[in-house]
Amino acid sequence: MIQISDLTKIYRMGTVEVRALDGVTLDIAKGEFVGIMGASGSGKTTLLHMLGLLDDPTKGKINIEGTDVLALSDYEKTMFRLYKLGYVFQDYALVPDLTVMENVSLPAMLRKDRSEEQIRKDSDFVLERIGLLDRCDHLPRELSGGQQQRVSIARAIVNKPDILFADEPCANLDTENSRMVLDLFHDINEEMKQTIVMVSHEDWHKEYFHRIVRLKDGKVVSDGTNPSAH
């Protein structure tokens, strides 16, 4: 599903070179729930941004479902993201003046292959799935942080993406709401066979991951299945 080879990202700050990623090689299979873990500054978010086509590596290869994604034009990358990938960010990134329903529908409306009726049906389905269909006409500011993050998950999965990327999705949530979000990821992964790649630095989150990839100084220091996963 995802094949990464010798992925390297170098930032230059004046005369100083910072290797945010230093030769990461990794395969992720369809249907896996993978946790990318490590201390702050280990390269977790940088790796996620590369895989999600939000940034380009200095060198290396990324192959997603047989496509050499780094060879795509900017427009092709945009279309690939829209049709194949979903994102959940730590700050929710909802549009404040749009209702919950409008926020969730947005990625589906950007595609050219859905009727208005289909968009509504898909949006209703994911809002019901996250337990917020009754809040569909509310604005984000009328929801709690945990509810806003669940809306951002609904928005990320409305297009039925092949891969869902989540960057510290519980960073701004308390433990109760974090568990609710992670339970939702677990259910989506189990029921929809959704491939999920999630960045986290919280040790207790690992009980949800099938597999844990640990980074340190931009390198993979361990990669293995998690026997204690749900």
Secondary structure, DSSP 8 states (H G I E B T S, - for coil): -EEEEEEEEEEEETTEEEEEEEEEEEEE-TT-EEEEE-STTSSHHHHHHHHTTSS--SEEEEEETTEEGGGS-HHHHHHHHHHHEEEE-TT----TTS-HHHHHHHHHHHSSS--HHHHHHHHHHHHHHTT-GGGTTS-GGGS-HHHHHHHHHHHHHTT--SEEEEESTTTTS-HHHHHHHHHHHHHHHHHH--EEEEEE--GGGGGG-SEEEEEETTEEEEEEE-TT--
